[in-house]
Amino acid sequence: MRSDVPGLPSPHPLIDLLPAVYLEHDFLARFLAALDEVLAPVLLNIDNLPAHLDPRHAPEDFLEWLAGWVAAPPPGEPGAVPVERRRAEVRGAVARHRARGTVAGLAEALRVETGGVEPLITESGGTVWSATPGTPLPGGGRPWVTVRLPMADPGRVRRTRIEELIRGEIPAHVGFTLELSPGGAG
């Protein structure tokens, strides 16, 4: 991940922290310069920690670590997704996790995965509130979600990747059907 950068100056040279009486010792100056060379990348990373934790500014290698931290794994092969899209995915991961298990959360995850294709989602469940006992329950008997994705070219879509995404977004006891149909901008 982070490594040393040859010749990187220390933001806080150790020699400057010593009393003036020690500034004339050549050995001490060389010894502290060696420590400065080792500590410079560490100190600069600590000084820049807020920028590293912001997905808009994080270095690319640190962005991958940050993506793992917020459970936003890259879709497809490593390096296949443009860095700006990765930054947007990491930035929106926490909000998507909050909506996980809901129709809105599933729709957002599918939009991110397909590059903006608007999914049509129907579900068999529902909720109801009533002051009257014996009110019929909404929805069907078996929990089920149907996802329709209108794609410009359904044959080019990695169906297994989308199925894996749906399986990860819906509750474990809910089944699903995926329908890829021609006729979208995907």
Residue frames as qw, qx, qy, qz and C-alpha x, y, z in Angstrom:
[[0.000, 0.890, 0.457, 0.000, 0.00, 0.00, 0.00],
 [0.012, -0.987, 0.154, -0.049, 1.99, 3.04, 1.21],
 [0.875, -0.022, -0.040, 0.483, 5.76, 2.92, 0.86],
 [0.382, -0.659, 0.046, 0.646, 8.71, 5.21, 1.28],
 [0.508, 0.840, 0.123, 0.147, 9.53, 7.93, -1.20],
 [0.722, -0.075, -0.032, 0.688, 13.27, 8.53, -1.65],
 [0.282, 0.191, 0.031, 0.940, 14.31, 12.08, -0.81],
 [0.300, -0.738, -0.488, -0.356, 10.97, 12.98, 0.79],
 [0.129, 0.401, -0.422, 0.803, 11.61, 15.84, 3.23],
 [0.305, -0.418, -0.784, 0.342, 10.31, 15.48, 6.76],
 [0.129, -0.791, -0.309, -0.513, 7.62, 17.99, 7.72],
 [0.526, -0.822, 0.121, -0.181, 9.09, 18.09, 11.26],
 [0.641, 0.451, -0.530, 0.324, 12.90, 17.54, 11.17],
 [0.778, -0.507, -0.327, 0.174, 14.08, 16.05, 14.45],
 [0.577, 0.074, -0.169, 0.796, 17.24, 18.17, 14.52],
 [0.077, -0.534, -0.102, -0.836, 15.04, 21.30, 14.81],
 [0.675, -0.614, -0.293, -0.286, 13.56, 19.94, 18.04],
 [0.780, -0.199, -0.320, 0.499, 16.91, 19.75, 19.86],
 [0.292, -0.900, -0.028, 0.323, 18.49, 22.46, 22.01],
 [0.407, 0.883, -0.233, -0.009, 21.09, 24.59, 20.20],
 [0.377, -0.671, 0.637, 0.036, 24.00, 22.94, 22.02],
 [0.727, 0.008, 0.681, 0.085, 23.42, 19.69, 20.03],
 [0.618, 0.754, 0.107, -0.195, 23.21, 21.31, 16.59],
 [0.150, 0.811, -0.548, -0.138, 27.02, 21.25, 16.14],
 [0.555, -0.276, 0.784, 0.004, 27.35, 17.45, 16.53],
 [0.377, 0.378, -0.618, -0.577, 27.84, 15.97, 13.05],
 [0.106, -0.023, -0.994, -0.013, 27.06, 12.37, 14.10],
 [0.211, 0.420, 0.686, -0.555, 23.82, 13.41, 15.78],
 [0.393, 0.517, -0.114, -0.752, 22.76, 15.43, 12.72],
 [0.345, 0.261, -0.797, -0.421, 23.39, 12.46, 10.38],
 [0.014, -0.145, -0.961, 0.233, 21.64, 10.02, 12.76],
 [0.296, 0.495, 0.496, -0.648, 18.55, 12.20, 13.05],
 [0.384, 0.451, -0.394, -0.703, 18.52, 12.77, 9.26],
 [0.215, 0.065, -0.952, -0.208, 18.34, 8.98, 8.81],
 [0.096, 0.377, 0.820, -0.420, 15.41, 8.82, 11.23],
 [0.319, 0.513, 0.074, -0.793, 13.74, 11.72, 9.40],
 [0.315, 0.279, -0.704, -0.572, 14.00, 9.78, 6.14],
 [0.154, -0.166, -0.974, 0.025, 12.24, 6.79, 7.72],
 [0.043, 0.491, 0.668, -0.557, 9.60, 8.85, 9.53],
 [0.136, 0.250, -0.212, -0.935, 8.77, 11.34, 6.74],
 [0.345, -0.163, -0.731, -0.566, 6.24, 9.08, 4.90],
 [0.313, -0.439, -0.806, 0.244, 4.59, 8.14, 8.20],
 [0.089, -0.452, -0.323, 0.826, 4.27, 11.74, 9.37],
 [0.200, 0.150, -0.374, -0.893, 3.00, 12.94, 6.00],
 [0.344, -0.283, -0.834, -0.325, 0.38, 10.17, 5.89],
 [0.249, -0.513, -0.679, 0.463, -0.79, 11.08, 9.38],
 [0.000, 0.369, 0.045, -0.928, -0.91, 14.76, 8.42],
 [0.350, 0.133, -0.487, -0.790, -2.99, 13.87, 5.35],
 [0.105, 0.154, 0.967, -0.171, -5.23, 11.28, 7.00],
 [0.414, 0.515, 0.425, -0.618, -8.47, 13.25, 6.47],
 [0.447, 0.551, -0.401, -0.579, -7.75, 13.39, 2.72],
 [0.126, 0.212, -0.960, -0.135, -6.97, 9.66, 2.69],
 [0.188, 0.280, 0.878, -0.340, -10.31, 8.84, 4.34],
 [0.453, 0.580, 0.147, -0.660, -12.29, 10.97, 1.86],
 [0.711, 0.225, 0.624, 0.231, -13.03, 8.84, -1.23],
 [0.425, 0.895, 0.132, -0.019, -13.01, 11.99, -3.39],
 [0.106, 0.905, -0.408, 0.053, -9.31, 12.60, -2.65],
 [0.779, -0.409, 0.474, 0.047, -7.84, 9.29, -1.50],
 [0.076, 0.528, -0.752, -0.387, -4.91, 7.87, -3.50],
 [0.743, 0.146, -0.445, -0.479, -6.04, 5.01, -5.77],
 [0.514, 0.091, -0.833, 0.185, -4.35, 2.24, -3.78],
 [0.058, 0.036, 0.657, -0.751, -5.79, 3.61, -0.55],
 [0.584, 0.067, -0.099, -0.803, -9.21, 3.91, -2.23],
 [0.675, 0.039, -0.706, -0.209, -9.21, 0.12, -2.71],
 [0.289, -0.052, -0.793, 0.533, -8.53, -0.36, 1.00],
 [0.276, 0.085, 0.300, -0.909, -11.26, 2.17, 1.83],
 [0.648, 0.037, -0.433, -0.626, -13.68, 0.30, -0.45],
 [0.575, -0.059, -0.809, 0.105, -13.02, -2.88, 1.52],
 [0.083, -0.030, -0.607, 0.790, -13.53, -0.97, 4.76],
 [0.463, 0.190, 0.219, -0.838, -17.06, 0.11, 3.75],
 [0.530, 0.171, 0.831, -0.019, -17.81, -3.22, 2.00],
 [0.542, 0.729, 0.030, -0.418, -17.95, -1.79, -1.51],
 [0.635, -0.184, 0.627, 0.412, -16.05, -4.42, -3.54],
 [0.197, 0.474, -0.413, -0.752, -15.26, -3.46, -7.14],
 [0.839, 0.340, 0.309, -0.291, -17.56, -5.05, -9.72],
 [0.796, 0.587, -0.144, 0.035, -15.80, -7.20, -12.31],
 [0.833, 0.122, -0.181, 0.509, -12.07, -7.51, -12.69],
 [0.432, -0.706, -0.082, 0.556, -9.69, -5.34, -10.62],
 [0.238, -0.379, 0.332, 0.830, -8.80, -2.18, -12.50],
 [0.189, 0.384, 0.758, 0.492, -11.69, -2.62, -14.95],
 [0.085, -0.864, -0.497, 0.013, -13.82, 0.10, -13.34],
 [0.302, 0.650, -0.060, 0.695, -12.78, 3.74, -13.88],
 [0.371, -0.077, -0.574, 0.726, -11.44, 5.37, -10.73],
 [0.244, -0.145, 0.081, -0.955, -14.10, 8.11, -10.67],
 [0.716, -0.251, -0.445, -0.475, -16.86, 5.47, -10.68],
 [0.654, -0.143, -0.652, 0.356, -15.06, 3.65, -7.84],
 [0.113, 0.075, -0.378, 0.916, -14.89, 6.90, -5.88],
 [0.507, -0.208, -0.141, -0.824, -18.64, 7.40, -6.34],
 [0.764, -0.201, -0.592, -0.161, -19.36, 3.81, -5.25],
 [0.505, -0.097, -0.606, 0.606, -17.28, 4.16, -2.09],
 [0.084, -0.133, 0.185, -0.970, -18.81, 7.57, -1.33],
 [0.624, -0.174, -0.176, -0.741, -22.35, 6.17, -1.59],
 [0.496, 0.028, -0.866, 0.054, -21.70, 2.82, 0.12],
 [0.011, -0.091, -0.723, 0.684, -22.85, 3.78, 3.61],
 [0.502, 0.181, 0.090, -0.841, -26.17, 5.18, 2.33],
 [0.654, 0.141, -0.615, -0.418, -26.67, 2.03, 0.23],
 [0.317, 0.008, -0.894, 0.316, -26.00, -0.18, 3.27],
 [0.254, 0.105, 0.493, -0.826, -28.66, 1.75, 5.19],
 [0.664, 0.249, -0.069, -0.702, -31.23, 0.88, 2.49],
 [0.217, 0.247, -0.931, -0.159, -30.08, -2.74, 2.12],
 [0.074, 0.238, 0.945, -0.212, -32.92, -5.25, 2.11],
 [0.342, 0.612, 0.382, -0.603, -35.42, -2.73, 0.76],
 [0.633, 0.620, 0.425, 0.187, -36.74, -2.21, -2.77],
 [0.136, 0.984, -0.113, -0.016, -35.07, 1.22, -2.86],
 [0.439, -0.660, 0.579, 0.190, -31.73, -0.30, -1.80],
 [0.708, 0.129, 0.651, 0.241, -31.96, -3.05, -4.41],
 [0.491, 0.823, 0.265, 0.104, -32.86, -0.55, -7.13],
 [0.049, -0.946, 0.307, 0.092, -29.90, 1.69, -6.23],
 [0.577, -0.411, 0.667, 0.231, -27.47, -1.26, -6.19],
 [0.678, 0.393, 0.578, 0.228, -28.71, -2.35, -9.63],
 [0.307, 0.950, 0.062, 0.014, -28.42, 1.20, -11.01],
 [0.265, -0.809, 0.494, 0.175, -24.82, 1.39, -9.79],
 [0.651, -0.153, 0.710, 0.221, -23.97, -2.05, -11.21],
 [0.587, 0.503, 0.582, 0.253, -25.57, -1.47, -14.62],
 [0.321, -0.013, 0.205, 0.925, -24.39, 2.10, -15.10],
 [0.214, 0.168, 0.097, -0.957, -27.76, 3.79, -14.61],
 [0.350, -0.209, -0.769, -0.492, -30.32, 1.32, -15.99],
 [0.469, -0.216, 0.324, -0.793, -33.60, 1.80, -14.12],
 [0.110, -0.050, -0.993, -0.007, -34.84, -1.59, -12.83],
 [0.619, -0.290, -0.202, -0.702, -38.51, -2.50, -12.55],
 [0.156, 0.120, -0.903, 0.381, -38.97, -4.31, -9.23],
 [0.676, -0.374, -0.203, -0.602, -42.08, -6.00, -7.89],
 [0.062, 0.239, -0.871, 0.423, -42.30, -7.78, -4.56],
 [0.482, -0.357, -0.754, -0.269, -44.81, -10.13, -2.99],
 [0.400, -0.371, -0.643, 0.537, -44.68, -8.69, 0.53],
 [0.094, -0.646, -0.158, -0.741, -45.98, -5.65, 2.27],
 [0.198, -0.150, -0.684, 0.686, -46.87, -4.15, 5.61],
 [0.307, -0.596, -0.444, -0.594, -50.14, -2.97, 7.05],
 [0.055, 0.003, -0.636, 0.769, -51.35, -1.38, 10.24],
 [0.439, -0.435, -0.519, -0.590, -54.85, -1.74, 11.58],
 [0.299, -0.284, 0.552, -0.725, -56.74, -1.20, 14.83],
 [0.855, 0.004, -0.002, -0.519, -59.13, -4.00, 13.81],
 [0.491, -0.339, 0.802, 0.018, -58.13, -7.56, 14.77],
 [0.682, 0.264, 0.680, 0.054, -58.04, -10.12, 11.97],
 [0.369, 0.803, -0.165, -0.437, -57.12, -7.65, 9.23],
 [0.934, 0.297, 0.121, 0.156, -55.88, -9.62, 6.20],
 [0.527, -0.540, 0.345, 0.558, -52.14, -9.58, 5.68],
 [0.469, 0.779, -0.182, -0.373, -50.85, -7.93, 2.51],
 [0.084, 0.600, -0.760, -0.236, -48.74, -9.62, -0.12],
 [0.803, 0.146, -0.506, -0.279, -48.45, -13.21, -1.29],
 [0.909, -0.407, 0.027, -0.081, -47.80, -16.36, 0.66],
 [0.863, -0.048, 0.081, 0.497, -44.22, -16.86, -0.53],
 [0.151, -0.857, 0.125, 0.477, -41.72, -13.97, -0.25],
 [0.699, 0.276, 0.459, 0.473, -40.53, -13.21, -3.77],
 [0.015, 0.759, -0.120, -0.639, -38.96, -10.38, -5.77],
 [0.707, 0.480, 0.421, 0.306, -39.09, -10.01, -9.54],
 [0.197, -0.683, 0.222, 0.667, -36.45, -7.78, -11.14],
 [0.666, 0.616, 0.365, 0.208, -36.83, -6.64, -14.75],
 [0.318, -0.603, 0.257, 0.685, -33.88, -4.92, -16.36],
 [0.639, 0.740, 0.208, -0.027, -34.50, -3.30, -19.75],
 [0.497, -0.514, 0.430, 0.551, -31.06, -3.52, -21.38],
 [0.424, 0.685, -0.312, -0.504, -29.99, -2.30, -24.81],
 [0.629, 0.368, -0.674, -0.123, -28.13, -5.60, -25.32],
 [0.797, -0.461, 0.225, -0.319, -29.12, -8.24, -22.71],
 [0.961, 0.170, -0.148, 0.161, -26.61, -10.70, -24.18],
 [0.456, 0.561, -0.378, 0.578, -23.65, -8.55, -23.07],
 [0.471, -0.660, 0.259, -0.525, -24.74, -8.46, -19.41],
 [0.289, 0.224, -0.890, 0.271, -23.02, -10.73, -16.89],
 [0.664, -0.428, -0.366, -0.492, -26.18, -12.36, -15.58],
 [0.753, -0.255, -0.527, 0.301, -24.36, -14.24, -12.83],
 [0.291, 0.096, -0.309, 0.900, -22.91, -10.98, -11.47],
 [0.371, -0.328, -0.092, -0.864, -26.38, -9.37, -11.33],
 [0.780, -0.346, -0.474, -0.217, -27.89, -12.48, -9.72],
 [0.629, -0.104, -0.499, 0.587, -25.09, -12.45, -7.14],
 [0.028, 0.207, -0.164, 0.964, -25.78, -8.78, -6.44],
 [0.590, -0.373, -0.267, -0.664, -29.53, -9.37, -6.02],
 [0.795, -0.257, -0.542, 0.096, -28.88, -12.36, -3.74],
 [0.479, -0.032, -0.424, 0.768, -26.67, -10.14, -1.57],
 [0.103, -0.219, 0.038, -0.970, -29.18, -7.28, -1.40],
 [0.654, -0.357, -0.305, -0.593, -32.44, -9.07, -0.58],
 [0.597, -0.456, 0.529, -0.395, -33.20, -10.83, 2.71],
 [0.065, -0.326, 0.937, 0.110, -31.97, -14.43, 2.82],
 [0.406, 0.252, 0.844, -0.244, -35.45, -15.99, 2.94],
 [0.502, 0.669, 0.128, -0.533, -36.70, -14.13, -0.16],
 [0.662, 0.157, 0.606, 0.413, -36.48, -15.76, -3.60],
 [0.159, 0.689, -0.120, -0.697, -36.11, -13.81, -6.82],
 [0.705, 0.460, 0.479, 0.249, -36.54, -13.89, -10.57],
 [0.152, -0.585, 0.273, 0.748, -34.33, -11.87, -12.91],
 [0.617, 0.611, 0.483, 0.112, -35.64, -10.91, -16.33],
 [0.238, -0.450, 0.326, 0.797, -33.31, -9.22, -18.80],
 [0.521, 0.664, 0.536, -0.012, -35.23, -7.69, -21.67],
 [0.434, 0.192, 0.297, 0.829, -34.14, -5.74, -24.75],
 [0.010, -0.785, -0.417, -0.457, -35.07, -2.10, -24.93],
 [0.437, -0.850, -0.137, 0.261, -33.13, 0.14, -22.62],
 [0.259, 0.916, -0.285, 0.116, -30.18, 2.46, -22.67],
 [0.759, -0.549, 0.343, 0.071, -28.04, -0.06, -20.69]]
